[in-house]
Amino acid sequence: MSGSLLDAGVVIGCPHGGRVTPATTPSGGVRLAGAAVATAAHSYVVIGCSHTVDGVPSPCVTVRWTAHGTGITVDGAPVLLDTSAAECFTAAFVPQGPPVVQAAQRKVTVR
């Protein structure tokens, strides 16, 4: 399994153009180019999603990540990779599709 580590500076969007930002700032001791590595312990919110269903606003508001079972952890929590499974949800927890990771820092390969 391989992928690029996500950090606090990575650009992530919802499938409808909203911006995904950490609700809790990654602050662990492991950093990439000065930015903390993101883990499954952090929560993420979506800002600016304009998605509608049949003319009714149905914006993405949160993202839930499922970290790979790589065994790589930071402060006891699994790290997030750009290949980690994730889903954007509405306020009513309706799945809206996976987030789009636009940039990531370092490549990690686990064998």
Contacts in CASP RR format, 6 or more apart in sequence:
PFRMAT RR
TARGET T0000
AUTHOR 0000-0000-0000
METHOD contacts of the structure
MODEL  1
MSGSLLDAGVVIGCPHGGRVTPATTPSGGVRLAGAAVATAAHSYVVIGCS
HTVDGVPSPCVTVRWTAHGTGITVDGAPVLLDTSAAECFTAAFVPQGPPV
VQAAQRKVTVR
1 68 0 8 1.000
1 69 0 8 1.000
1 70 0 8 1.000
1 83 0 8 1.000
1 109 0 8 1.000
1 110 0 8 1.000
2 81 0 8 1.000
2 83 0 8 1.000
2 107 0 8 1.000
2 108 0 8 1.000
2 109 0 8 1.000
2 110 0 8 1.000
3 81 0 8 1.000
3 82 0 8 1.000
3 83 0 8 1.000
3 104 0 8 1.000
3 107 0 8 1.000
3 108 0 8 1.000
3 109 0 8 1.000
4 81 0 8 1.000
4 82 0 8 1.000
4 83 0 8 1.000
4 104 0 8 1.000
4 105 0 8 1.000
4 106 0 8 1.000
4 107 0 8 1.000
4 108 0 8 1.000
5 32 0 8 1.000
5 37 0 8 1.000
5 38 0 8 1.000
5 79 0 8 1.000
5 80 0 8 1.000
5 81 0 8 1.000
5 104 0 8 1.000
5 105 0 8 1.000
5 106 0 8 1.000
5 108 0 8 1.000
6 12 0 8 1.000
6 37 0 8 1.000
6 38 0 8 1.000
6 79 0 8 1.000
6 80 0 8 1.000
6 81 0 8 1.000
6 82 0 8 1.000
6 84 0 8 1.000
6 101 0 8 1.000
6 104 0 8 1.000
6 105 0 8 1.000
7 26 0 8 1.000
7 31 0 8 1.000
7 32 0 8 1.000
7 33 0 8 1.000
7 35 0 8 1.000
7 36 0 8 1.000
7 37 0 8 1.000
7 38 0 8 1.000
7 104 0 8 1.000
7 105 0 8 1.000
8 22 0 8 1.000
8 25 0 8 1.000
8 26 0 8 1.000
8 35 0 8 1.000
8 36 0 8 1.000
8 38 0 8 1.000
9 35 0 8 1.000
10 38 0 8 1.000
10 82 0 8 1.000
10 101 0 8 1.000
10 102 0 8 1.000
10 103 0 8 1.000
10 104 0 8 1.000
10 105 0 8 1.000
11 101 0 8 1.000
11 102 0 8 1.000
11 103 0 8 1.000
12 19 0 8 1.000
12 20 0 8 1.000
12 44 0 8 1.000
12 63 0 8 1.000
12 99 0 8 1.000
12 100 0 8 1.000
12 101 0 8 1.000
12 102 0 8 1.000
13 19 0 8 1.000
13 20 0 8 1.000
13 46 0 8 1.000
13 99 0 8 1.000
13 100 0 8 1.000
13 101 0 8 1.000
13 102 0 8 1.000
14 20 0 8 1.000
14 46 0 8 1.000
14 49 0 8 1.000
14 51 0 8 1.000
14 60 0 8 1.000
14 63 0 8 1.000
14 88 0 8 1.000
14 96 0 8 1.000
14 97 0 8 1.000
14 99 0 8 1.000
14 100 0 8 1.000
15 51 0 8 1.000
15 60 0 8 1.000
15 88 0 8 1.000
15 96 0 8 1.000
15 97 0 8 1.000
15 98 0 8 1.000
15 99 0 8 1.000
15 100 0 8 1.000
16 49 0 8 1.000
16 50 0 8 1.000
16 51 0 8 1.000
16 59 0 8 1.000
16 60 0 8 1.000
16 96 0 8 1.000
17 48 0 8 1.000
17 49 0 8 1.000
17 50 0 8 1.000
18 46 0 8 1.000
18 47 0 8 1.000
18 48 0 8 1.000
18 49 0 8 1.000
18 50 0 8 1.000
18 60 0 8 1.000
19 46 0 8 1.000
19 47 0 8 1.000
19 48 0 8 1.000
20 44 0 8 1.000
20 45 0 8 1.000
20 46 0 8 1.000
20 63 0 8 1.000
20 88 0 8 1.000
20 99 0 8 1.000
21 44 0 8 1.000
21 45 0 8 1.000
21 46 0 8 1.000
21 47 0 8 1.000
22 38 0 8 1.000
22 42 0 8 1.000
22 43 0 8 1.000
22 44 0 8 1.000
22 45 0 8 1.000
23 42 0 8 1.000
23 43 0 8 1.000
23 44 0 8 1.000
23 45 0 8 1.000
23 62 0 8 1.000
24 41 0 8 1.000
24 42 0 8 1.000
24 43 0 8 1.000
25 36 0 8 1.000
25 42 0 8 1.000
26 35 0 8 1.000
26 36 0 8 1.000
26 37 0 8 1.000
26 38 0 8 1.000
26 39 0 8 1.000
26 42 0 8 1.000
27 36 0 8 1.000
28 36 0 8 1.000
28 37 0 8 1.000
28 74 0 8 1.000
28 75 0 8 1.000
29 36 0 8 1.000
29 74 0 8 1.000
29 75 0 8 1.000
30 36 0 8 1.000
30 37 0 8 1.000
30 74 0 8 1.000
30 75 0 8 1.000
31 37 0 8 1.000
32 105 0 8 1.000
32 106 0 8 1.000
33 105 0 8 1.000
35 105 0 8 1.000
37 74 0 8 1.000
37 79 0 8 1.000
38 79 0 8 1.000
38 80 0 8 1.000
39 67 0 8 1.000
39 73 0 8 1.000
39 74 0 8 1.000
39 75 0 8 1.000
39 76 0 8 1.000
39 77 0 8 1.000
39 78 0 8 1.000
39 79 0 8 1.000
39 80 0 8 1.000
40 65 0 8 1.000
40 66 0 8 1.000
40 67 0 8 1.000
40 77 0 8 1.000
40 78 0 8 1.000
40 79 0 8 1.000
40 80 0 8 1.000
41 75 0 8 1.000
41 76 0 8 1.000
41 77 0 8 1.000
42 80 0 8 1.000
43 62 0 8 1.000
44 62 0 8 1.000
44 63 0 8 1.000
44 65 0 8 1.000
44 99 0 8 1.000
45 61 0 8 1.000
45 62 0 8 1.000
45 63 0 8 1.000
46 59 0 8 1.000
46 60 0 8 1.000
46 61 0 8 1.000
46 62 0 8 1.000
46 63 0 8 1.000
46 88 0 8 1.000
48 59 0 8 1.000
49 59 0 8 1.000
49 60 0 8 1.000
49 61 0 8 1.000
49 88 0 8 1.000
49 96 0 8 1.000
50 57 0 8 1.000
50 59 0 8 1.000
51 57 0 8 1.000
51 58 0 8 1.000
51 59 0 8 1.000
51 60 0 8 1.000
51 96 0 8 1.000
52 58 0 8 1.000
58 90 0 8 1.000
58 94 0 8 1.000
58 96 0 8 1.000
59 90 0 8 1.000
59 91 0 8 1.000
60 88 0 8 1.000
60 89 0 8 1.000
60 90 0 8 1.000
60 96 0 8 1.000
61 89 0 8 1.000
61 90 0 8 1.000
61 91 0 8 1.000
62 88 0 8 1.000
62 89 0 8 1.000
63 86 0 8 1.000
63 87 0 8 1.000
63 88 0 8 1.000
63 89 0 8 1.000
63 99 0 8 1.000
64 86 0 8 1.000
64 87 0 8 1.000
64 89 0 8 1.000
65 80 0 8 1.000
65 84 0 8 1.000
65 85 0 8 1.000
65 86 0 8 1.000
66 84 0 8 1.000
66 85 0 8 1.000
66 86 0 8 1.000
67 77 0 8 1.000
67 78 0 8 1.000
67 79 0 8 1.000
67 80 0 8 1.000
67 81 0 8 1.000
67 84 0 8 1.000
68 78 0 8 1.000
68 81 0 8 1.000
68 83 0 8 1.000
68 84 0 8 1.000
68 85 0 8 1.000
68 110 0 8 1.000
69 78 0 8 1.000
70 78 0 8 1.000
70 79 0 8 1.000
70 81 0 8 1.000
70 108 0 8 1.000
70 110 0 8 1.000
71 78 0 8 1.000
71 110 0 8 1.000
72 78 0 8 1.000
72 79 0 8 1.000
72 108 0 8 1.000
72 110 0 8 1.000
73 79 0 8 1.000
79 108 0 8 1.000
81 104 0 8 1.000
81 108 0 8 1.000
82 101 0 8 1.000
82 104 0 8 1.000
85 98 0 8 1.000
86 98 0 8 1.000
86 99 0 8 1.000
87 95 0 8 1.000
87 96 0 8 1.000
87 97 0 8 1.000
87 98 0 8 1.000
87 99 0 8 1.000
88 95 0 8 1.000
88 96 0 8 1.000
88 97 0 8 1.000
88 98 0 8 1.000
88 99 0 8 1.000
89 95 0 8 1.000
89 96 0 8 1.000
90 96 0 8 1.000
END
